[in-house]
Amino acid sequence: MQLLTTRFQVMPNRFDVFATIFFTTAITQTKAIETTMSIPSVQPYPTLADLYKAASKAFCNLANECISEYGVFRVSLSGGSTPKRLYEMIACESLQWNRIHWFFGDERNVPPESPDSNFRMVHEALLSKIDAPESNVHPVMVNLDDPATAANEYQCLLEQHFQGQKMPVWDLVLLGMGDDSHTASLFPNTAAIEETSRWFVENWVEKFDAYRYTLTAPAINSAIERWFLVSGESKRQALANVWSDPLSVSDYPAQLIDATEWFVTEDAMPR
């Protein structure tokens, strides 16, 4: 993987330009369902262990590059089963933890101590094992009775951190993908898919009879790096759908995301 050799400095006006480009792209993708999908060139990894090794190395290289160039690394983390081992591997590295800010791309509407909580998974796999300042960790403060308020509060937190930006320009957003082609908590045929102005929303998911919290597609696409981690035979058809023509983002929400890197195991590759 080739990392960017020139990165944006922390200057709101330059970030605004970058964010506007991806904001416009995301809106176009949402509306133009007939647009064709560009099939990426992917070199799959033979095993999940190989994928984790490559992703961990790439993560550390990118973090060190960002910290060296402008003193901070901002990453939005993914929930789900696939990234857990990656987080455990990252925790074993020697990074400048006080220079890294950890955000969450999605969350379930459950208490933080719940086994279903993305924060709990990330905390157990990564955050509890490193010397990360509490002020650098930005979990979603869920509200079981009022998810809209919780989503608005996280939106405000992001706006405070990414001051002056039309969309939050992360250094990296990590993403997984479900066997229904969802990513983050952008599930098929849900309202969050249509969102074009807000950064973070509550999203009612009928099949779970529950709310989820999620970054919106424009907020994900505004990141400088957007990496998908996809593994397992159960993801093969989902990946084939995401890479198919024409676009059908309501059915396959991961199509909304303009990925810069695909980490995919061989068994997940479409035949």
N, C-alpha and C positions, 0 to 999 in steps of 0.2 A: 504494500500500500504506500502510495506517495502522500506524504503530509504536505500541507500548504507551506510554501517557503516564505510567503509574505502574509502576515496576519494583521488584522485591524488593531490599532491602538485603542485604549479606552477613551474614546472621544465621541460624545453623543451624535454629532452631526454625521460622522462617517458611519456609525452604526445605523443611523436612520436610513441612509441610502441603502445599506445592505439589507436591512429588515424590510424596506419597502419593496425591494425586488422579489423577495420570497413571499411577502404578503400578497402581492399581485399574482404570483405564480399559483399560490394555494387557492385563491378565489377562482382563477381560471380553471384549475383542475376540478374544483367542486361543481362548476356550472357546465363545463364542456364534457359531458359524459361520452360524447362520440369521439373524443380525441383518442388517438392511438397510443398504446403504451410502448415505451422504449425498453426493449429487453436488455438488461445489463449484462456485461461480460463478467462472469463470476468464475473464479477458480475454487471449487469446493474443497473442503478439508476431509481427509479420509475418515477421521474419527472426531468425536466430540472433544476428546482431550487435545487434539491438534487445533481445533477451533479455539478452545479456551487459551491455549498457549499463545496463539497468534493475536487474539483479541487483547489479552493481558499486556503483551509486548507493545502493541499499537497504542493502547490506553496510556501506558507509562511514557512512551515516546511523546505522545501528544501533550500530556500533562507537563512534562519537563520543558517542551518547546514553548508552550504558552506562558509558563511561569518565568522562563528565561527571558522571553521577549517583552512581556508587559506585567509580570508580577502576580498573576492570578489565573486560576483555571476554574471555569464554571461548567458543571456537568449536571445534566438531568438524568436520573436513574430510572431503569425499568423494573417493574415487578415481574412476577411469573417465575416459573421453575428454571428456565434456561440460564439466566444471568447469575444465579446464586453462586455457582462454582467460580465464575469469573470474579465476583466480588471477594470470595475467599482468597483467590490468588493475588488480587490487587492488594489485599491487606498484608500480604507477606513481603511486599515491595518496600523500598525506602524512598518515599516521595516526601516532598515538602507539604505535609498535611495541613499546616497552617495557611497555606496559599490556595487551598482547594475549597470551593463552595459546592455543597451537595444539595441538589433539588430533586423533586420527585415528579416524574412525568404522568403518573396516575396513582390512584389510591382507591381502596375499597372503603365503603362507609361502615367501618367496624372500629372498635376501640384499638389503640396501638398495641395492647397486649394480646389481641386476638391472633391465633395462628394464621388467619387469612390476611393479616395486615402486611402490606408491602413494606411499611416502615420497620416492622418487627423483623422481617426477613433480612432487610438490608442492615439493620442494626446488629443482628446476630452474626451475619456473614462478614461484615466489613467494619462498620462504624465503632463497634465495641472493641475492636482489635487494633485500632490506630489512635494516634494522638490528635484527633480532630477537635478543634475548638468548638464548643457548643454553639457559638455564634455563627459558625460556618455550616451548620446543618439546618436545613429548612424543610421540615416535614409538613405535610398537610394536617392541619388541626381539624379533624373530622367533627361533624356535628350530626349525631344520629337522627335528631328530630328536625333539623333544618339544614340540609345539605347545600341549599342555595347560599346561605350565609357563609358556610365554610368555604365554598368555592370563591365567593367574592372576597373573602379575607385573604385567600391565597393569591388571588389576582392582585390585590393591593400589596401584598408582600413582594411579589415579583416586580410590580411597578416601582416600588421603592428601591429595589436592588438594581434594576435596569433603568435607572432614571433617564428621561429624555429620549427613550427609544420607542418607536412605533410598535415594534415587536421585540421580545427578549432575544438578544443575540447570544445564545450559549456558545461555548467552545465545542461542546459535544452533547448530543442527545442520544442516549442508548435506547434501543427499541427491540422488543420481541414481536412475535406474530403468532396468533392463535390459529387453530385448525379451521376457524371460520373466517380467516383473513383479517381479523381485527388487529389493531396495534394500539399501544397505550390502552385507554378505555374508550376508543373510537370503535364501537361495535356496529355491525351491519344494521342499516335501517333505524338508526337512532338520531336524535336531534343534534347531537354534538358534531356530526359529520357536516352539517350545513353551516356551522358557525364560522364567520369570517372576520369578526371584529374583536371578540374577547380572546384572552390568552388561555384562560383556565375556566372550566365549567363543571357543573354537576350534570350527570348524564343518566337518565333512566334507561335501564337495560331490562327489557321485558322478560327475556329468558331466565334471568336471575331474580326477577321480581324485586329489584333493588337498584339503588343509585350507585354509580361509580363517579369518581372525580378524574378529570383528564385534562391534559394540555390539548389545545385545539390544533388542527392541521397547520394553520398559519404560524402558530407559535413554535411548532416543531420545525417547520421548514425554514424558519428564520435562523436556525442554528448554523454555524459554520460547518460542523461535521454532524452527519446523521447516519448512525450505524445500526443495521439490523443484525440480530443474532437469531438464526433459524436452524433447528436441528430436529431430526427424527422423521420416520416415514409418515407419521400422522400429519406432517406439515407439507407433504409433497403436493397434494392437490391444491392446498391453499396457496402455495407459492406459484403453482401453474396458473391459478386464477388471477393472482396479482399481476403476473407478467403477461396476461392475455390481452388481446384486442377484441372489441374496443373497450375503453375504460368504462367501468361500472362501479363507481366509488361507493354507492349506497350498499351494494352487495359485498364489495371487497375494499374496505376502508383503507387498508395499507397502500392502495394505489394513490392515495392523496399525498403520500410522502415522497419527496424527491431524495432518495437515499444517496449518500456519497460512498457508502461501503456496505457490501453484503458479506457477512460471515455465515457461511452455509455449509452444513455437512453433506457428504455425498448422498446419504440416504434420504435427504430432504429435497434433492434436486428433481425437478420434473423430468419424466422419461420422454 
